[in-house]
Amino acid sequence: MNGALIAMSGGVDSSVAALLSVEQGFDCVGAMMKLFSNDEIGASGDKACCSLENAQDARDVAYRLGIPFYVLNYSESFKEFVIDRFIRAYQNGETPNPCIDCNRFLKFECLSRRAKELGKDYIVTGHYARIEPTACGDRFLLKKGLDSSKDQSYVLYAMTQEKLRSTLFPLGGLTKKQVREIAIEHGFVNANKKDSQDICFVQDNDYAAFIRQRTGQECPKGRFIDVNGNDLGENRGIIHYTVGQRRGLGISYAEPLYVCSINAGSNSVIVGTQAYLYAKTLIARDINLIPVDRLDKSIRIRARVRYKQPEQAATVWQIGADALRVEFDEPQRAMTKGQAVVLYDGDTVVGGGTISEVITSPYDYN
């Protein structure tokens, strides 16, 4: 009998994933990752992530399913690979995606190691995505979840062949409605629990306050510079801004201004009219390709530069061992360093990487 370690968060998705794994005959163990304490991040109440309530909900489901349940402390790894990377990105003028880092370094690295230690063949999560072998069986493919409104393939693009081979996504062929119906049918305490929102470790979506609290330092103020090099006044510090931002700039100008880029070296925020938010070309690094090891020629794909963005037509080239150049057919708004670009061929994830450079010029956006 194959064994599976189920990543259980206390939410309905991972609970139903555990149920389906048990029904499929796997020898299952449930595990909740303790990533931080709520006091540590200034959170309060039982609704916060990693709370006692979430652990109890997961334990209740595991008890109903008759499987062991453990809480695993990964707070040090979470600090190193998620929180510290998050802070460094903002300090470097980038906008990070910590959910991708959490999947990459915690769920599919730390948890995979623990599964091997427990003698389990697979880890199981409640992600809405699918893993399928190629026709010849030599590789595994990552595909979108069939419920397009819940598809999470964007945050999973960094999965390697090793991780794809040892991971199961039981919800990939289900809709969210079906998942809730299954949970209700089995009397799960969390059947109607709301989905988690925003970044789990940042309270009230206030990234700057979180960074100040964690580092114990104030971000030094800098200057607003327009795209022509003119000084437009003082900014509050680069961690307060992200590309595409319009509100909260406090600049009096004849036209609406937006954050076009951030220069960490000079501690300046570059602003311009909306036309300067548009670009066709980006460079991505820290890349991962799934169907192939390397792109030997340019290929036509569709791509996303943010989680919920509709896919856009583009051409991609591999320009180095760890670099891609992506050129979109149409200018894209507010492509942002630090975010992920994820490439698709139909419902198959080709791969992706972290945006390291955006090649900009003004475009007519009307």
C-alpha positions as CSV (number, residue, x, y, z in Angstrom):
1,M,0.0,0.0,0.0
2,N,1.4,3.4,-1.0
3,G,1.6,6.0,1.8
4,A,0.8,9.7,1.7
5,L,1.5,12.7,3.9
6,I,-1.4,15.1,3.7
7,A,-0.7,18.8,4.1
8,M,-3.7,19.8,6.2
9,S,-4.3,23.5,7.0
10,G,-7.7,23.3,8.7
11,G,-9.4,24.5,5.5
12,V,-12.0,22.6,3.5
13,D,-9.8,22.0,0.5
14,S,-7.0,20.1,2.3
15,S,-9.6,18.3,4.3
16,V,-11.4,16.9,1.2
17,A,-8.0,16.1,-0.3
18,A,-7.3,14.0,2.8
19,L,-10.7,12.2,2.5
20,L,-10.2,11.4,-1.2
21,S,-6.7,10.0,-0.5
22,V,-8.1,7.7,2.2
23,E,-10.9,6.6,-0.1
24,Q,-8.3,5.8,-2.8
25,G,-6.6,3.4,-0.4
26,F,-3.5,5.3,0.6
27,D,-1.9,4.8,4.0
28,C,-2.3,8.4,5.2
29,V,-0.9,10.7,7.8
30,G,-2.2,14.3,8.2
31,A,0.2,17.1,9.0
32,M,-0.2,20.8,9.7
33,M,2.8,23.1,9.1
34,K,3.3,25.5,12.0
35,L,4.9,28.4,10.2
36,F,4.8,31.2,12.7
37,S,3.1,32.2,16.0
38,N,0.3,34.8,15.7
39,D,1.9,36.9,18.5
40,E,5.1,37.0,16.5
41,I,3.4,38.8,13.6
42,G,1.0,40.9,15.7
43,A,-2.1,38.8,14.9
44,S,-4.9,38.1,17.3
45,G,-7.9,35.8,17.4
46,D,-8.6,32.3,16.4
47,K,-9.2,33.1,12.8
48,A,-5.6,33.9,12.0
49,C,-3.4,31.6,10.0
50,C,-1.7,28.8,12.0
51,S,-4.2,29.4,14.8
52,L,-5.3,26.9,17.4
53,E,-8.7,26.8,15.7
54,N,-7.3,25.8,12.3
55,A,-5.2,23.1,14.0
56,Q,-8.3,21.8,15.8
57,D,-10.3,21.8,12.6
58,A,-7.6,19.8,10.8
59,R,-7.4,17.4,13.8
60,D,-11.1,16.9,13.9
61,V,-11.2,15.9,10.2
62,A,-8.2,13.6,10.7
63,Y,-10.0,11.9,13.6
64,R,-13.1,11.4,11.4
65,L,-11.0,9.8,8.8
66,G,-9.1,7.6,11.3
67,I,-5.7,8.9,10.4
68,P,-2.9,10.2,12.6
69,F,-2.4,13.9,12.7
70,Y,0.7,16.0,13.6
71,V,1.6,19.6,13.9
72,L,5.1,20.1,12.4
73,N,7.1,23.2,13.4
74,Y,8.7,24.8,10.3
75,S,8.9,28.4,11.7
76,E,12.7,28.7,11.2
77,S,12.4,27.6,7.6
78,F,9.4,29.8,7.0
79,K,11.4,32.8,8.3
80,E,14.4,32.0,6.1
81,F,12.7,31.1,2.9
82,V,9.5,33.2,2.9
83,I,9.6,36.1,5.4
84,D,13.2,37.1,5.0
85,R,12.9,36.9,1.2
86,F,9.7,38.9,1.3
87,I,11.5,41.7,3.3
88,R,14.6,41.7,1.0
89,A,12.4,42.0,-2.1
90,Y,10.7,45.1,-0.9
91,Q,14.0,46.6,0.3
92,N,15.3,46.0,-3.2
93,G,12.4,47.7,-4.9
94,E,10.7,44.5,-5.9
95,T,7.2,43.1,-5.2
96,P,7.5,39.5,-4.0
97,N,5.1,36.6,-4.2
98,P,5.5,34.8,-0.9
99,C,2.9,32.1,-1.8
100,I,5.1,30.8,-4.5
101,D,8.1,30.7,-2.1
102,C,6.0,28.9,0.5
103,N,5.0,26.2,-2.0
104,R,8.5,25.9,-3.4
105,F,10.5,25.8,-0.2
106,L,8.0,24.6,2.5
107,K,5.3,22.4,1.0
108,F,7.3,20.8,-1.7
109,E,10.7,20.8,0.0
110,C,10.4,20.6,3.8
111,L,7.2,18.5,3.7
112,S,8.6,16.2,1.0
113,R,11.6,15.5,3.2
114,R,9.4,14.7,6.2
115,A,7.3,12.4,4.0
116,K,10.4,10.4,3.1
117,E,11.4,10.2,6.8
118,L,7.9,8.8,7.6
119,G,8.2,6.3,4.7
120,K,5.5,7.9,2.6
121,D,5.6,7.8,-1.2
122,Y,3.6,11.0,-1.8
123,I,2.7,14.3,-0.3
124,V,-0.9,15.5,-0.9
125,T,-2.2,19.0,-1.0
126,G,-5.5,20.7,-1.7
127,H,-4.3,22.7,-4.7
128,Y,-6.6,23.1,-7.7
129,A,-4.2,21.8,-10.3
130,R,-3.4,18.5,-12.0
131,I,-0.3,16.4,-12.5
132,E,-0.2,14.0,-15.5
133,P,2.5,11.8,-17.1
134,T,3.5,12.5,-20.7
135,A,2.4,10.0,-23.3
136,C,5.8,8.2,-23.2
137,G,5.9,8.4,-19.4
138,D,9.3,9.9,-19.2
139,R,8.2,13.2,-17.6
140,F,5.3,14.7,-15.6
141,L,3.3,17.7,-16.6
142,L,1.7,20.3,-14.5
143,K,-1.8,21.3,-15.7
144,K,-4.4,23.8,-14.7
145,G,-7.2,22.8,-12.4
146,L,-10.5,22.1,-14.2
147,D,-12.2,24.8,-12.2
148,S,-10.8,27.9,-13.9
149,S,-12.0,30.2,-11.2
150,K,-9.9,28.3,-8.6
151,D,-6.9,27.2,-10.8
152,Q,-3.7,27.5,-8.8
153,S,-1.1,26.4,-11.4
154,Y,0.4,29.9,-11.4
155,V,1.8,29.5,-7.9
156,L,3.1,26.0,-8.6
157,Y,5.2,26.6,-11.7
158,A,8.5,26.0,-9.7
159,M,7.7,22.3,-9.1
160,T,10.5,20.1,-10.5
161,Q,10.1,16.7,-12.0
162,E,11.1,15.1,-8.7
163,K,8.4,17.0,-6.9
164,L,5.7,16.4,-9.5
165,R,6.5,12.7,-9.4
166,S,5.9,12.5,-5.7
167,T,2.9,14.9,-5.3
168,L,-0.8,14.3,-5.6
169,F,-3.5,16.9,-6.2
170,P,-6.8,15.2,-5.6
171,L,-8.9,18.3,-6.2
172,G,-7.6,19.1,-9.7
173,G,-10.6,17.6,-11.5
174,L,-13.2,19.1,-9.1
175,T,-14.9,22.5,-8.7
176,K,-15.0,24.4,-5.4
177,K,-18.7,23.8,-5.3
178,Q,-18.2,20.0,-5.5
179,V,-15.5,20.1,-2.8
180,R,-17.8,21.9,-0.4
181,E,-20.6,19.4,-1.2
182,I,-18.3,16.5,-0.4
183,A,-17.3,18.2,2.9
184,I,-20.9,18.8,3.9
185,E,-21.8,15.2,3.0
186,H,-19.2,13.9,5.4
187,G,-20.0,16.3,8.2
188,F,-16.7,18.2,8.2
189,V,-16.6,21.0,10.7
190,N,-15.0,23.3,8.2
191,A,-17.3,22.5,5.2
192,N,-18.4,26.2,4.9
193,K,-15.2,27.8,6.2
194,K,-14.2,30.8,4.1
195,D,-11.1,30.7,2.0
196,S,-8.0,32.4,3.4
197,Q,-7.2,35.8,1.8
198,D,-4.2,38.0,1.2
199,I,-0.8,37.1,2.6
200,C,-1.2,35.0,5.7
201,F,1.6,36.6,7.8
202,V,0.8,40.3,7.0
203,Q,-2.0,41.9,9.0
204,D,-4.4,44.3,7.3
205,N,-2.3,44.0,4.1
206,D,0.1,46.6,5.6
207,Y,3.4,45.4,4.2
208,A,5.4,48.4,5.3
209,A,4.3,48.1,8.9
210,F,5.2,44.4,8.9
211,I,8.7,45.1,7.5
212,R,9.2,47.9,10.1
213,Q,8.1,45.5,12.9
214,R,10.3,42.6,11.8
215,T,13.4,44.7,11.1
216,G,13.0,47.2,13.9
217,Q,14.1,49.9,11.4
218,E,12.4,52.7,9.6
219,C,12.8,52.8,5.8
220,P,14.7,56.0,4.9
221,K,12.7,58.6,2.9
222,G,13.8,59.2,-0.7
223,R,12.7,61.2,-3.8
224,F,10.0,61.0,-6.4
225,I,11.6,61.4,-9.8
226,D,9.5,61.6,-13.0
227,V,10.4,59.7,-16.2
228,N,12.3,62.7,-17.5
229,G,14.5,63.0,-14.5
230,N,12.7,65.8,-12.7
231,D,12.6,65.8,-8.9
232,L,8.9,65.9,-7.7
233,G,9.4,65.8,-4.0
234,E,9.9,63.4,-1.1
235,N,8.7,59.8,-0.9
236,R,8.0,57.9,2.3
237,G,10.6,55.2,1.5
238,I,10.5,52.6,-1.2
239,I,8.8,49.8,0.8
240,H,5.6,51.9,0.7
241,Y,5.3,51.6,-3.1
242,T,4.7,49.1,-5.9
243,V,4.6,49.4,-9.6
244,G,1.2,50.6,-10.9
245,Q,0.3,52.4,-7.7
246,R,-1.6,55.6,-8.0
247,R,-3.1,56.4,-4.7
248,G,-1.1,57.8,-1.8
249,L,1.6,59.4,-3.8
250,G,0.7,63.0,-2.6
251,I,2.1,64.6,-5.7
252,S,0.3,67.6,-7.3
253,Y,0.5,67.3,-11.1
254,A,-1.5,68.2,-14.1
255,E,-2.2,64.5,-14.9
256,P,-2.6,61.4,-12.8
257,L,0.8,59.9,-11.9
258,Y,1.6,56.2,-11.3
259,V,4.6,54.4,-9.9
260,C,6.5,53.2,-13.0
261,S,9.6,51.7,-11.3
262,I,11.6,51.7,-8.1
263,N,15.3,52.3,-7.8
264,A,16.6,50.9,-4.6
265,G,20.1,52.1,-5.2
266,S,19.1,55.7,-5.2
267,N,16.1,55.2,-2.9
268,S,13.9,56.8,-5.6
269,V,10.4,56.1,-6.9
270,I,10.0,56.8,-10.6
271,V,6.6,58.1,-11.6
272,G,4.9,58.9,-14.9
273,T,1.6,59.0,-16.7
274,Q,-0.2,55.7,-17.4
275,A,1.4,55.3,-20.8
276,Y,4.7,54.6,-19.0
277,L,3.3,51.6,-17.2
278,Y,3.1,49.6,-20.4
279,A,5.8,47.3,-21.8
280,K,6.0,44.4,-24.1
281,T,9.3,42.7,-23.0
282,L,10.6,41.2,-19.7
283,I,13.5,39.1,-18.6
284,A,12.9,36.4,-16.0
285,R,15.5,34.5,-13.9
286,D,15.5,31.7,-11.4
287,I,13.5,29.8,-14.0
288,N,11.9,26.4,-14.0
289,L,10.8,24.5,-17.2
290,I,8.5,21.5,-16.9
291,P,8.0,19.6,-20.2
292,V,11.6,20.1,-21.3
293,D,15.0,20.8,-19.7
294,R,15.7,23.7,-22.0
295,L,14.2,25.7,-24.8
296,D,16.3,25.3,-27.9
297,K,14.3,27.8,-29.9
298,S,11.7,30.5,-29.5
299,I,8.2,29.2,-28.9
300,R,4.7,30.7,-28.9
301,I,3.0,30.6,-25.6
302,R,0.5,32.4,-23.5
303,A,1.6,34.0,-20.2
304,R,0.5,35.6,-17.0
305,V,2.5,38.2,-15.1
306,R,0.1,38.1,-12.1
307,Y,-2.1,35.5,-10.5
308,K,-5.5,36.4,-11.7
309,Q,-4.5,38.1,-15.0
310,P,-6.0,36.6,-18.2
311,E,-3.3,34.9,-20.3
312,Q,-1.7,36.9,-23.0
313,A,-0.1,35.9,-26.3
314,A,3.7,36.0,-26.3
315,T,6.9,34.6,-27.6
316,V,9.6,33.2,-25.2
317,W,13.3,32.6,-25.8
318,Q,15.8,31.0,-23.4
319,I,18.7,33.4,-23.3
320,G,20.9,31.7,-20.7
321,A,21.1,28.7,-18.4
322,D,18.8,30.5,-16.0
323,A,17.1,33.3,-18.0
324,L,14.1,33.7,-20.3
325,R,13.1,36.6,-22.5
326,V,9.3,37.0,-22.9
327,E,7.9,39.4,-25.5
328,F,4.2,39.9,-25.5
329,D,2.1,40.6,-28.7
330,E,0.5,43.6,-26.9
331,P,1.8,45.9,-24.3
332,Q,1.1,44.8,-20.7
333,R,0.3,47.0,-17.8
334,A,2.5,47.3,-14.7
335,M,4.8,44.3,-15.1
336,T,6.7,44.2,-11.9
337,K,10.1,43.0,-10.8
338,G,9.9,40.3,-8.2
339,Q,6.6,38.9,-9.5
340,A,6.4,35.6,-11.5
341,V,5.8,35.2,-15.2
342,V,4.2,31.8,-15.9
343,L,4.0,30.3,-19.3
344,Y,1.2,28.1,-20.7
345,D,0.6,25.9,-23.7
346,G,-3.1,25.4,-23.5
347,D,-3.8,24.0,-20.0
348,T,-0.2,22.8,-19.6
349,V,2.4,24.9,-17.6
350,V,5.5,25.3,-19.7
351,G,7.4,26.9,-16.8
352,G,8.1,30.3,-15.4
353,G,10.5,32.5,-13.5
354,T,10.9,35.7,-11.5
355,I,10.7,38.9,-13.4
356,S,14.1,40.6,-13.0
357,E,13.9,43.3,-15.7
358,V,11.1,45.1,-17.6
359,I,12.0,46.8,-20.8
360,T,9.8,49.8,-20.9
361,S,8.7,52.5,-23.3
362,P,5.5,54.6,-23.4
363,Y,2.6,53.1,-25.3
364,D,-0.8,54.4,-26.2
365,Y,-3.1,52.6,-23.8
366,N,-6.4,53.8,-25.2
